[in-house]
Structures are given as structure tokens and as C-alpha cells.
Amino acid sequence: MFVYVWKDPANVPFYVGFTKNRSRTNPRNNGNRNWLCKQKLIEVGVDLVTVEIRPVSSVEDGVALERALIAEFGRVQTGKGTLTNLTSGGDGTHTPTPEHREVLRKAMLDPNHPARSEAAKAKQRKRMKDPDVKALFSGDANPAKRPEVRAKIKAKWDDPQFREARRQEKIGKAKHSEAHKEALRQKLLSATHPMREFNKILNSDPTIAAKRAATLRSPEQRKRQSDAMKLYWDKKRNGMVNLHCAQNEGNQQGT
């Protein structure tokens, strides 16, 4: 959890917030901010905002620090400071009730929800392609590679009840809908599909052909193929022997 302060190029604070999600401290993620804060962001420019982050260990500490900073810097609306906050802090939904969670869940399931619009999806795709965002999820910066996160994920999957619940969720459910399969099929049948030309390159490029031949003729690959064939014929011989023995037993019983 984090309490953060946004400052303009002159190092003057203009917004204080509290969040459980570090990405919310990024000025580019300014959705659901009040009108005064958004106006200030347009005036300053999100790329020129300085972010001061203060980690906290609990919701209570976060709310207390948020309120203290807002009281220290003062608010524009009261004429006693520079902050664009419309309240004295601590009024965010940091620990929603089960009823509130259910309301949010139903709202997100609504097909007419603004987040499901094509404009929102296009904005999200563009945002995820931003170099700054990619840097947060690439290489060693990937949150899933943090030791504490990996340990948490491993502990969850080691739980037999959790694994069984995930297994039950998949039973009897098709991986892809028929409509999705048909869309993929039509896409592959298109004369302009890039794979049609890529296939020609694969079969005509001498560099690729030489690499493929070297791989198939390598001692390691030849040994793997040889071992696989020996195993196949051993199983087949054993099957034929077992069948022959069964036929002999049947003939003896018949006589």
C-alpha cells in the first residue's frame, strides 16, 4: 500500500492519494480523479509530474498519512494550500464490503459497461504498448518473478482444494467457442493471411533449410530418433508375442 504525492515541475504538491495498487501512483493512470486534479494534470502535463511515494503497512496507517499530508499542504478549495483534493482524505473505498464488491462485479458484467467499449479497449491496448508500461512487466521487472510473488503463487497451487477447484472449473467446458473457432478458420483461409507467404519463405530460404538439415542430422537428434524407433518396435514385438501366446492358449483349450 502506498501514499503518494504528485508535484509539478516547480516541486509544488498538487495531489495526495492513497492506494493498494502501485500503478495508481502513475499520473498517466488518472481515471476516476476529480475534475480539479484532471485540470491540473492537463495544465502540467502527465510526463512532467514528479511522484513521491511513501509505502505504508496498513489501511489505517495509509489513511492517517494521507489526511496528515493533505492537512499539511492544504487544499485549493479552502484557500489554504495547493492541493486539488476535494476532501480532507480517508474517504476512498480501500476495503469494500461484500455488498459493494457484488455491486462492482455486476456492473463489470454489464455488456454496456464503458470499460467494454471499443474505444476503451483501444485505449488500453495503446497504453500497454507504451515503453514505460512494457518496462514494468518485462525481464526482471515482471512482478511474477519477484520471490515473494512466486512463493505466494506456488503456495496457492500446492493447496489440493485450490487445484481441485480449478480442475472442476474446466470440466465439460470447451476451450474455445464455436464462433471463435469459425473466426480463426476464416482468418486462416484468407488469401492475405501472412502465414501463406511465410510458409513459402520457410521452404525456400537456404539459411533456414541449412539450419533445419543440420538439426535433423545432428548426433543428438539421430540418437533420439533411433531410441524412439527401438522403443516402438520393442513394444510391437512384445505385443505380437503376447498375442501369439494368447492364441496358443486358446487353441490348447479348444483341443
Summary of the structure (lengths in Angstrom):
residues: 255
radius of gyration: 31.1
end to end distance: 84.5
largest distance: 111.5
contacts: 551
relative contact order: 0.06
helix: 64%
strand: 8%
